[in-house]
Amino acid sequence: MVPKVLIVDDDQSWLSLIQKELANYAENFMIRTADSGEAALAIINREHIMLVVSDLRMPGMDGFDLLSRILGSYPDIPVIIVTAYDRPKTKDVVFRSGAAGYLTKPFESDVLAREINKMLRKKAEGGNLNNVSLETFLQLVEMEQQTCTLQVMNKAGNNGGVLFFRNGELFNARIGEQQGKSAAYEILSWSSVSVSIENDCVFDEKLIEGDLQAILLDAMRSKDENEEARQAAAEENEIVLDEPVSATESEEGEGAPHQMVPSENPGPDQPAEAQQPEEELSPVEAVRRRLTGSLGSYTGVKDVYSDTKWEPLVSTAASVGEIFGFGELSAIYANKGGEGQYLIMPGEETTIISIDPDAPRDKIIGAVS
């Protein structure tokens, strides 16, 4: 999805002309126009605008007023001021007011295009990622304690939002005029995204309380619940059950939590199932057997079960690990805070090990890897 650039000017004839001429750069950016400051703010509120180009002298809300409003509510959006009334010190006042660029009319359309491309390149100086798992990438941002601004484009919904990080902490999020944790949850609910990375953060005050891992897990749970609700609605009038399912099968189905009941090493009088070769066991049962052999009474382990919802995260984490040279993925540690701590193990099935906060994670990973 190409970035949107908003051009604001009360001269509608000039707007139509510049929009037509900049159509030659459609591969790099998309032009939206507004003939007043008020109209510009309405567009910024409902669309994901990456850059604003505004005339200085306009009736009603002039360029200075619009610049001030954007800096106050949308500080991540740079503004280029253009004017045909260049006076001594005008440029200096414009830059001191917070503008990112300044052009004097008249100018050729390619001059404006170069300025727009320069600003957009600066906003993406940290690189671009397409079709990524946003959750995995944010965990890397936290781990590396990065300070950055992430422009997140939702391919499915044709909209976008912004995440602001300082030293690996999520400081704020924005979708239009919506800010804070609610905006973060909505951005994290998007499944197919592209990310543009700017190596800076305009916020010095943390506006989102809470640990990033907790926010990610809450967002993932909300995403799963929404998906389950959609599937339930789609299947409401379908009957797919061919025969009764026993209580045992229902309780032991994929994704159902298993109660951790440690057992002694299998002896000759124990059922044959307990003595099966590991290659004949399910991945979950194989993990349980290894834990039994290494940890005895499963010290620190509360539950082991299979859960397919983590598979996209595991797949993306493995790919990102290869890119950054981290080696083969052994496990993902997810900390929701309090009792919600998990080890996610890749394999034929994604296996989840629910653990106590003080569980020996390295020992557990070593036992099952």
DRENDOTOR-375081 format. One record per residue (C-alpha): residue number from 1; residue in three letters; y, x, z. Coordinates in steps of 0.1 Angstrom, whole numbers, m for minus. Example, Ala and Ser with C-alpha at 12.3 -4.5 7.8 and 13.67 -1.06 7.14 Angstrom:
2
[1,"Ala",[m45,123,78]];
[2,"Ser",[m11,137,71]];
***
This chain:
369
[1,"Met",[0,0,0]];
[2,"Val",[33,15,m11]];
[3,"Pro",[62,16,15]];
[4,"Lys",[89,m10,13]];
[5,"Val",[125,1,10]];
[6,"Leu",[153,m24,18]];
[7,"Ile",[186,m21,m1]];
[8,"Val",[215,m41,14]];
[9,"Asp",[248,m48,m5]];
[10,"Asp",[271,m78,m9]];
[11,"Asp",[275,m70,m46]];
[12,"Gln",[245,m89,m61]];
[13,"Ser",[251,m76,m96]];
[14,"Trp",[248,m40,m84]];
[15,"Leu",[217,m50,m63]];
[16,"Ser",[200,m65,m94]];
[17,"Leu",[208,m35,m115]];
[18,"Ile",[196,m9,m90]];
[19,"Gln",[164,m29,m83]];
[20,"Lys",[157,m29,m120]];
[21,"Glu",[163,8,m124]];
[22,"Leu",[142,18,m94]];
[23,"Ala",[113,m2,m107]];
[24,"Asn",[104,30,m125]];
[25,"Tyr",[94,44,m91]];
[26,"Ala",[71,15,m82]];
[27,"Glu",[42,40,m75]];
[28,"Asn",[62,56,m48]];
[29,"Phe",[80,27,m31]];
[30,"Met",[87,m10,m34]];
[31,"Ile",[123,m24,m34]];
[32,"Arg",[134,m54,m14]];
[33,"Thr",[170,m65,m14]];
[34,"Ala",[194,m83,9]];
[35,"Asp",[231,m94,2]];
[36,"Ser",[242,m93,39]];
[37,"Gly",[234,m76,72]];
[38,"Glu",[221,m109,86]];
[39,"Ala",[197,m113,57]];
[40,"Ala",[186,m77,60]];
[41,"Leu",[176,m82,97]];
[42,"Ala",[157,m113,88]];
[43,"Ile",[136,m93,63]];
[44,"Ile",[131,m64,87]];
[45,"Asn",[118,m89,113]];
[46,"Arg",[91,m104,90]];
[47,"Glu",[82,m75,68]];
[48,"His",[72,m39,74]];
[49,"Ile",[102,m20,61]];
[50,"Met",[100,18,61]];
[51,"Leu",[136,27,51]];
[52,"Val",[170,9,47]];
[53,"Val",[198,17,23]];
[54,"Ser",[230,m1,32]];
[55,"Asp",[265,m4,18]];
[56,"Leu",[291,5,44]];
[57,"Arg",[318,m22,36]];
[58,"Met",[304,m57,36]];
[59,"Pro",[319,m90,49]];
[60,"Gly",[306,m102,82]];
[61,"Met",[281,m76,95]];
[62,"Asp",[292,m44,79]];
[63,"Gly",[271,m12,75]];
[64,"Phe",[281,2,109]];
[65,"Asp",[271,m30,126]];
[66,"Leu",[238,m32,107]];
[67,"Leu",[231,5,115]];
[68,"Ser",[237,m2,152]];
[69,"Arg",[214,m32,152]];
[70,"Ile",[186,m13,135]];
[71,"Leu",[189,17,158]];
[72,"Gly",[188,m6,188]];
[73,"Ser",[158,m28,178]];
[74,"Tyr",[140,m7,151]];
[75,"Pro",[148,29,159]];
[76,"Asp",[119,42,138]];
[77,"Ile",[135,29,106]];
[78,"Pro",[159,55,90]];
[79,"Val",[191,42,74]];
[80,"Ile",[209,57,44]];
[81,"Ile",[246,46,42]];
[82,"Val",[262,43,8]];
[83,"Thr",[299,37,1]];
[84,"Ala",[325,36,m27]];
[85,"Tyr",[353,42,m1]];
[86,"Asp",[347,77,9]];
[87,"Arg",[375,90,31]];
[88,"Pro",[380,122,51]];
[89,"Lys",[356,123,80]];
[90,"Thr",[338,92,69]];
[91,"Lys",[306,111,63]];
[92,"Asp",[309,128,98]];
[93,"Val",[314,94,115]];
[94,"Val",[284,79,96]];
[95,"Phe",[261,107,107]];
[96,"Arg",[274,106,143]];
[97,"Ser",[266,69,143]];
[98,"Gly",[230,76,137]];
[99,"Ala",[225,74,99]];
[100,"Ala",[198,95,83]];
[101,"Gly",[216,99,50]];
[102,"Tyr",[249,94,31]];
[103,"Leu",[257,88,m5]];
[104,"Thr",[290,81,m23]];
[105,"Lys",[292,55,m51]];
[106,"Pro",[289,57,m80]];
[107,"Phe",[256,75,m84]];
[108,"Glu",[227,75,m108]];
[109,"Ser",[196,56,m98]];
[110,"Asp",[175,88,m99]];
[111,"Val",[199,103,m72]];
[112,"Leu",[191,74,m49]];
[113,"Ala",[154,77,m58]];
[114,"Arg",[153,114,m48]];
[115,"Glu",[170,106,m15]];
[116,"Ile",[145,77,m8]];
[117,"Asn",[115,99,m17]];
[118,"Lys",[128,127,6]];
[119,"Met",[132,103,35]];
[120,"Leu",[97,88,30]];
[121,"Arg",[81,123,27]];
[122,"Lys",[98,133,60]];
[123,"Lys",[84,101,76]];
[124,"Ala",[49,111,65]];
[125,"Glu",[52,149,71]];
[126,"Gly",[21,147,94]];
[127,"Gly",[m1,135,66]];
[128,"Asn",[m17,102,54]];
[129,"Leu",[m51,87,62]];
[130,"Asn",[m67,59,43]];
[131,"Asn",[m96,37,53]];
[132,"Val",[m98,53,88]];
[133,"Ser",[m111,39,121]];
[134,"Leu",[m79,36,139]];
[135,"Glu",[m96,37,173]];
[136,"Thr",[m112,70,166]];
[137,"Phe",[m80,86,153]];
[138,"Leu",[m60,74,183]];
[139,"Gln",[m86,90,206]];
[140,"Leu",[m80,123,188]];
[141,"Val",[m42,118,192]];
[142,"Glu",[m47,114,230]];
[143,"Met",[m72,143,232]];
[144,"Glu",[m48,167,214]];
[145,"Gln",[m18,153,234]];
[146,"Gln",[1,147,202]];
[147,"Thr",[37,135,199]];
[148,"Cys",[40,113,168]];
[149,"Thr",[48,80,152]];
[150,"Leu",[21,62,132]];
[151,"Gln",[30,38,105]];
[152,"Val",[m1,16,103]];
[153,"Met",[m5,m5,71]];
[154,"Asn",[m29,m35,73]];
[155,"Lys",[m45,m37,39]];
[156,"Ala",[m61,m71,46]];
[157,"Gly",[m30,m88,58]];
[158,"Asn",[m5,m69,36]];
[159,"Asn",[17,m61,66]];
[160,"Gly",[22,m32,89]];
[161,"Gly",[32,m20,124]];
[162,"Val",[41,12,143]];
[163,"Leu",[25,30,172]];
[164,"Phe",[46,56,191]];
[165,"Phe",[29,84,210]];
[166,"Arg",[44,111,233]];
[167,"Asn",[21,139,246]];
[168,"Gly",[m9,118,237]];
[169,"Glu",[3,87,256]];
[170,"Leu",[10,54,239]];
[171,"Phe",[46,47,246]];
[172,"Asn",[53,17,225]];
[173,"Ala",[42,m4,195]];
[174,"Arg",[61,m26,171]];
[175,"Ile",[55,m53,145]];
[176,"Gly",[88,m67,133]];
[177,"Glu",[108,m74,164]];
[178,"Gln",[76,m78,185]];
[179,"Gln",[71,m48,208]];
[180,"Gly",[49,m35,236]];
[181,"Lys",[13,m41,245]];
[182,"Ser",[10,m74,225]];
[183,"Ala",[21,m56,193]];
[184,"Ala",[m4,m28,201]];
[185,"Tyr",[m33,m53,205]];
[186,"Glu",[m25,m69,171]];
[187,"Ile",[m23,m36,153]];
[188,"Leu",[m56,m25,169]];
[189,"Ser",[m72,m57,157]];
[190,"Trp",[m68,m48,120]];
[191,"Ser",[m100,m36,104]];
[192,"Ser",[m89,m19,72]];
[193,"Val",[m58,3,75]];
[194,"Ser",[m40,33,62]];
[195,"Val",[m19,55,85]];
[196,"Ser",[11,76,78]];
[197,"Ile",[19,102,104]];
[198,"Glu",[54,113,115]];
[199,"Asn",[55,143,138]];
[200,"Asp",[82,128,162]];
[201,"Cys",[87,99,186]];
[202,"Val",[120,81,190]];
[203,"Phe",[110,66,224]];
[204,"Asp",[114,86,257]];
[205,"Glu",[106,58,280]];
[206,"Lys",[70,45,282]];
[207,"Leu",[71,8,275]];
[208,"Ile",[33,2,275]];
[209,"Glu",[16,5,308]];
[210,"Gly",[m21,13,310]];
[211,"Asp",[m46,39,299]];
[212,"Leu",[m52,42,261]];
[213,"Gln",[m90,39,265]];
[214,"Ala",[m86,7,284]];
[215,"Ile",[m63,m7,257]];
[216,"Leu",[m86,3,230]];
[217,"Leu",[m117,m13,246]];
[218,"Asp",[m97,m45,254]];
[219,"Ala",[m86,m46,217]];
[220,"Met",[m121,m40,205]];
[221,"Arg",[m135,m67,227]];
[222,"Ser",[m108,m91,215]];
[223,"Lys",[m116,m82,179]];
[224,"Asp",[m154,m88,185]];
[225,"Glu",[m147,m121,202]];
[226,"Asn",[m125,m132,173]];
[227,"Glu",[m152,m122,148]];
[228,"Glu",[m178,m140,168]];
[229,"Ala",[m156,m171,168]];
[230,"Arg",[m152,m170,131]];
[231,"Gln",[m189,m165,125]];
[232,"Ala",[m197,m194,149]];
[233,"Ala",[m173,m217,130]];
[234,"Ala",[m188,m207,97]];
[235,"Glu",[m224,m213,110]];
[236,"Glu",[m216,m245,129]];
[237,"Asn",[m235,m267,106]];
[238,"Glu",[m263,m243,97]];
[239,"Ile",[m298,m244,113]];
[240,"Val",[m316,m210,109]];
[241,"Leu",[m342,m211,137]];
[242,"Asp",[m377,m215,123]];
[243,"Glu",[m396,m213,155]];
[244,"Pro",[m389,m212,193]];
[245,"Val",[m379,m178,208]];
[246,"Ser",[m396,m170,240]];
[247,"Ala",[m375,m162,271]];
[248,"Thr",[m387,m126,270]];
[249,"Glu",[m377,m122,233]];
[250,"Ser",[m343,m137,240]];
[251,"Glu",[m336,m114,269]];
[252,"Glu",[m348,m83,252]];
[253,"Gly",[m330,m89,218]];
[254,"Glu",[m307,m64,203]];
[255,"Gly",[m274,m60,221]];
[256,"Ala",[m287,m77,253]];
[257,"Pro",[m282,m56,284]];
[258,"His",[m314,m42,300]];
[259,"Gln",[m318,m40,337]];
[260,"Met",[m324,m4,347]];
[261,"Val",[m358,m2,365]];
[262,"Pro",[m369,34,370]];
[263,"Ser",[m406,40,367]];
[264,"Glu",[m429,68,378]];
[265,"Asn",[m444,91,352]];
[266,"Pro",[m471,71,334]];
[267,"Gly",[m506,74,348]];
[268,"Pro",[m540,65,334]];
[269,"Asp",[m539,30,350]];
[270,"Gln",[m505,21,335]];
[271,"Pro",[m502,m1,304]];
[272,"Ala",[m508,16,271]];
[273,"Glu",[m471,8,261]];
[274,"Ala",[m459,32,287]];
[275,"Gln",[m479,60,272]];
[276,"Gln",[m468,54,236]];
[277,"Pro",[m457,85,217]];
[278,"Glu",[m419,87,217]];
[279,"Glu",[m417,83,179]];
[280,"Glu",[m434,49,183]];
[281,"Leu",[m408,37,208]];
[282,"Ser",[m375,20,200]];
[283,"Pro",[m344,43,204]];
[284,"Val",[m335,25,236]];
[285,"Glu",[m369,30,251]];
[286,"Ala",[m370,66,240]];
[287,"Val",[m336,72,258]];
[288,"Arg",[m350,56,289]];
[289,"Arg",[m381,78,288]];
[290,"Arg",[m360,110,285]];
[291,"Leu",[m337,98,313]];
[292,"Thr",[m368,92,335]];
[293,"Gly",[m382,126,328]];
[294,"Ser",[m349,145,334]];
[295,"Leu",[m331,124,360]];
[296,"Gly",[m359,106,378]];
[297,"Ser",[m342,76,393]];
[298,"Tyr",[m315,75,366]];
[299,"Thr",[m288,90,389]];
[300,"Gly",[m255,75,378]];
[301,"Val",[m270,54,350]];
[302,"Lys",[m265,16,353]];
[303,"Asp",[m279,3,320]];
[304,"Val",[m292,13,286]];
[305,"Tyr",[m291,m10,256]];
[306,"Ser",[m284,m12,219]];
[307,"Asp",[m252,m25,205]];
[308,"Thr",[m243,m25,168]];
[309,"Lys",[m206,m32,173]];
[310,"Trp",[m200,5,181]];
[311,"Glu",[m215,17,148]];
[312,"Pro",[m183,19,128]];
[313,"Leu",[m167,40,156]];
[314,"Val",[m197,63,157]];
[315,"Ser",[m197,67,119]];
[316,"Thr",[m159,74,118]];
[317,"Ala",[m161,98,148]];
[318,"Ala",[m188,118,130]];
[319,"Ser",[m168,120,98]];
[320,"Val",[m136,131,117]];
[321,"Gly",[m156,156,136]];
[322,"Glu",[m168,172,103]];
[323,"Ile",[m132,173,90]];
[324,"Phe",[m119,191,121]];
[325,"Gly",[m149,213,125]];
[326,"Phe",[m161,199,158]];
[327,"Gly",[m198,201,147]];
[328,"Glu",[m224,174,148]];
[329,"Leu",[m216,143,170]];
[330,"Ser",[m237,142,202]];
[331,"Ala",[m220,114,221]];
[332,"Ile",[m188,95,226]];
[333,"Tyr",[m175,90,261]];
[334,"Ala",[m155,58,266]];
[335,"Asn",[m136,52,298]];
[336,"Lys",[m123,16,303]];
[337,"Gly",[m112,25,339]];
[338,"Gly",[m129,15,371]];
[339,"Glu",[m166,6,365]];
[340,"Gly",[m163,4,327]];
[341,"Gln",[m176,38,315]];
[342,"Tyr",[m200,44,287]];
[343,"Leu",[m218,70,267]];
[344,"Ile",[m223,59,231]];
[345,"Met",[m252,78,214]];
[346,"Pro",[m256,79,176]];
[347,"Gly",[m290,76,160]];
[348,"Glu",[m312,52,142]];
[349,"Glu",[m297,26,165]];
[350,"Thr",[m265,30,184]];
[351,"Thr",[m275,33,220]];
[352,"Ile",[m251,26,249]];
[353,"Ile",[m256,41,283]];
[354,"Ser",[m235,24,310]];
[355,"Ile",[m227,49,338]];
[356,"Asp",[m210,51,372]];
[357,"Pro",[m176,68,374]];
[358,"Asp",[m190,98,391]];
[359,"Ala",[m221,101,369]];
[360,"Pro",[m230,136,356]];
[361,"Arg",[m220,130,320]];
[362,"Asp",[m230,164,307]];
[363,"Lys",[m264,162,323]];
[364,"Ile",[m270,128,309]];
[365,"Ile",[m260,138,274]];
[366,"Gly",[m282,169,277]];
[367,"Ala",[m311,148,287]];
[368,"Val",[m310,124,258]];
[369,"Ser",[m296,146,230]];
***
